[in-house]
Amino acid sequence: MNLVILDRDGVINFDSDQFIKNPEEWKPIPGSLEAIARLNQADCRVVVATNQSGIGRGLFDMSMLNAIHDKMHKACALVGARIDAVFFCPHTSEHQCNCRKPKTGLLEEIAVRYGISLEGVPVVGDSLRDLQPAAVLGAQPYLVLTGKGMKTQEAGNLPEGTIVRPDLAAVVAELVK
């Protein structure tokens, strides 16, 4: 099975230090939805793995998160794209859960759900915490320079073998030839 795992904020849509708290704040990065469509056309499943601590912080609830994701799915559909599943962690760092990136729980859940090894699976993120679990599990980390990506690159300490590209469209252009 061809699978690509994407972080949401900063990879698919513009990020915000104040969190994406409602559908109106969710705005796609130019070219990201078309890149997802290109993955779909190449028979790749596209899955999102995202920390959503705004729930744990009380900034929004599950119905609002569902509304945000509904907008994302509809925007994808308008360009012929499809996100197969969204895996998220609703906890804050104080919860010490295993599903909050940089821990590996979200990615392990994806591997179990799809019955695959994550060895070599592209995992695209804009922050170190997106890349670290990918590296631990043998997936291929990709850093995009959208969102927090430029700051992440400048800070260094990227997992060994991390591939850096300007945005999701550039990653997909490399994956789908």
BELFENCOR-V947639 format. One line per field, one symbol per residue. phi: phi as a letter, one per 40 degrees, with the letter a starting at -180 (. if undefined). Layout:
phi = ???
This chain:
phi = .cbbbbcccgbcbccaccgcbadcccbccdgccccccccdccgccbbbbbcbcdcccgcabcccccccccccccccdcbgbabcabbabccccccfccccccccdcccccdcdcgbccdgccbbabbdcccdcccccgcccbbbccfcdccccccggcddgcbbbcacdcccdccbb
